[in-house]
Amino acid sequence: MDYEATLLMSEFVTHDVKRFVLSRPDGFSFTPGEGVELTIDEPGWRDAARPFTPTSLTEDRVVEFTIKAYPHEGVTQKLHGLNPGAALRLSKPFGTIRHRGPGIFIAGGAGITPFIAILRDLARRGKLAGHGLIFSNKTPADIICEKEFRHDLGDRCRFVCTATAAPGCEHRRIDEAYLRETVDDFGQNFYVCGPPGFLEAVTAALKGLGADPQALVFER
Ligand SMILES: Cc1cc2nc3c(=O)[nH]c(=O)nc-3n(C[C@H](O)[C@H](O)[C@H](O)COP(=O)(O)OP(=O)(O)OC[C@H]3O[C@@H](n4cnc5c(N)ncnc54)[C@H](O)[C@@H]3O)c2cc1C
């Protein structure tokens, strides 16, 4: 089963990430962190479904996506060029990362999107206590929703930039040494999402520090 939606507006969140606001199809609901297959309902694009994560609140009357454009002529670049009124289709949501209780979210780049959905839901319900975020990007200009995370999590969020040094952003990689310095309890939940290389490196480092592999939630 899939759903028809209309693009209502889009705006830049960073230099290559846009926020898309869609009409909410009747009967469409999701659990924060779930993904959907999104299709542009135009000739030539209907067979090109791609997975994205709703970042709106489950009770919002619209559906929001936060999408990074790749520079080649793929679906994300096409999405970034769409005008309001464009027709889109959404699949039934499917499970990716599910919240299982307080812990630390560790994201690389656009891998933050399931955590945006989960953290917004926790913030709305006043349940952010015990949660932290470590968010890795190449440069400060790539950080999605930085102000929102700083507001909601305060000193429980850390930003790491691998390519440049900047105020408020540590010029580091998330490796075993970094995690040992910044995390005090490896028995808690860890939620990791990002590109495959990032995911492998971070989960290997966490396991090396004694984190319970059951507590590591991978993007599938
Ligand atoms: C469950 C899930 C949820 C996701 N949620 C989100 C989300 O909320 N927001 C988000 O931004 N992303 C999300 N993603 C990632 C998103 O699905 C991909 O970015 C998207 O599918 C890319 O589509 P595309 O057609 O633009 O690129 P594709 O053509 O599918 O290409 C994908 C990959 O191939 C490379 N590539 C292919 N062709 C070229 C070329 N000619 N030149 C250069 N590079 C090339 C790209 O760099 C990229 O690594 C999610 C992924 C999954 C699995």
PDBQT file of the ligand as one rigid body, heavy atoms in Angstrom, charges set to zero:
ROOT
HETATM    1  C1  LIG A 301      16.312   3.542   5.979  1.00  0.00    +0.000 C 
HETATM    2  C2  LIG A 301      16.998   4.717   5.356  1.00  0.00    +0.000 A 
HETATM    3  C3  LIG A 301      16.568   6.013   5.668  1.00  0.00    +0.000 A 
HETATM    4  C4  LIG A 301      17.185   7.122   5.074  1.00  0.00    +0.000 A 
HETATM    5  N1  LIG A 301      16.751   8.376   5.430  1.00  0.00    +0.000 NA
HETATM    6  C5  LIG A 301      17.355   9.466   4.865  1.00  0.00    +0.000 A 
HETATM    7  C6  LIG A 301      16.915  10.788   5.195  1.00  0.00    +0.000 A 
HETATM    8  O1  LIG A 301      15.970  10.986   5.968  1.00  0.00    +0.000 OA
HETATM    9  N2  LIG A 301      17.563  11.836   4.629  1.00  0.00    +0.000 N 
HETATM   10  C7  LIG A 301      18.601  11.652   3.741  1.00  0.00    +0.000 A 
HETATM   11  O2  LIG A 301      19.156  12.653   3.263  1.00  0.00    +0.000 OA
HETATM   12  N3  LIG A 301      19.025  10.402   3.401  1.00  0.00    +0.000 NA
HETATM   13  C8  LIG A 301      18.418   9.330   3.921  1.00  0.00    +0.000 A 
HETATM   14  N4  LIG A 301      18.827   8.081   3.551  1.00  0.00    +0.000 N 
HETATM   15  C9  LIG A 301      19.814   7.947   2.453  1.00  0.00    +0.000 C 
HETATM   16  C10 LIG A 301      19.069   8.141   1.112  1.00  0.00    +0.000 C 
HETATM   17  O3  LIG A 301      18.205   7.023   0.919  1.00  0.00    +0.000 OA
HETATM   18  C11 LIG A 301      20.037   8.256  -0.077  1.00  0.00    +0.000 C 
HETATM   19  O4  LIG A 301      20.767   9.446   0.061  1.00  0.00    +0.000 OA
HETATM   20  C12 LIG A 301      19.273   8.305  -1.371  1.00  0.00    +0.000 C 
HETATM   21  O5  LIG A 301      18.688   7.039  -1.626  1.00  0.00    +0.000 OA
HETATM   22  C13 LIG A 301      20.171   8.680  -2.531  1.00  0.00    +0.000 C 
HETATM   23  O6  LIG A 301      19.365   8.708  -3.672  1.00  0.00    +0.000 OA
HETATM   24  P1  LIG A 301      19.921   9.296  -5.036  1.00  0.00    +0.000 P 
HETATM   25  O7  LIG A 301      19.003   8.792  -6.122  1.00  0.00    +0.000 OA
HETATM   26  O8  LIG A 301      20.099  10.764  -4.946  1.00  0.00    +0.000 OA
HETATM   27  O9  LIG A 301      21.334   8.639  -5.164  1.00  0.00    +0.000 OA
HETATM   28  P2  LIG A 301      21.686   7.212  -5.800  1.00  0.00    +0.000 P 
HETATM   29  O10 LIG A 301      21.714   7.345  -7.282  1.00  0.00    +0.000 OA
HETATM   30  O11 LIG A 301      20.821   6.172  -5.200  1.00  0.00    +0.000 OA
HETATM   31  O12 LIG A 301      23.171   7.062  -5.316  1.00  0.00    +0.000 OA
HETATM   32  C14 LIG A 301      23.492   6.670  -4.016  1.00  0.00    +0.000 C 
HETATM   33  C15 LIG A 301      24.997   6.520  -3.852  1.00  0.00    +0.000 C 
HETATM   34  O13 LIG A 301      25.755   6.328  -5.029  1.00  0.00    +0.000 OA
HETATM   35  C16 LIG A 301      26.647   7.435  -5.287  1.00  0.00    +0.000 C 
HETATM   36  N5  LIG A 301      26.520   7.810  -6.723  1.00  0.00    +0.000 N 
HETATM   37  C17 LIG A 301      25.724   7.181  -7.609  1.00  0.00    +0.000 A 
HETATM   38  N6  LIG A 301      25.846   7.746  -8.839  1.00  0.00    +0.000 NA
HETATM   39  C18 LIG A 301      26.721   8.728  -8.745  1.00  0.00    +0.000 A 
HETATM   40  C19 LIG A 301      27.260   9.672  -9.646  1.00  0.00    +0.000 A 
HETATM   41  N7  LIG A 301      26.932   9.699 -10.942  1.00  0.00    +0.000 N 
HETATM   42  N8  LIG A 301      28.135  10.568  -9.187  1.00  0.00    +0.000 NA
HETATM   43  C20 LIG A 301      28.480  10.553  -7.871  1.00  0.00    +0.000 A 
HETATM   44  N9  LIG A 301      28.035   9.680  -6.978  1.00  0.00    +0.000 NA
HETATM   45  C21 LIG A 301      27.158   8.770  -7.398  1.00  0.00    +0.000 A 
HETATM   46  C22 LIG A 301      26.189   8.498  -4.347  1.00  0.00    +0.000 C 
HETATM   47  O14 LIG A 301      27.271   9.291  -3.858  1.00  0.00    +0.000 OA
HETATM   48  C23 LIG A 301      25.605   7.707  -3.219  1.00  0.00    +0.000 C 
HETATM   49  O15 LIG A 301      26.589   7.238  -2.349  1.00  0.00    +0.000 OA
HETATM   50  C24 LIG A 301      18.245   6.943   4.146  1.00  0.00    +0.000 A 
HETATM   51  C25 LIG A 301      18.684   5.656   3.841  1.00  0.00    +0.000 A 
HETATM   52  C26 LIG A 301      18.072   4.547   4.439  1.00  0.00    +0.000 A 
HETATM   53  C27 LIG A 301      18.574   3.174   4.105  1.00  0.00    +0.000 C 
ENDROOT
TORSDOF 0
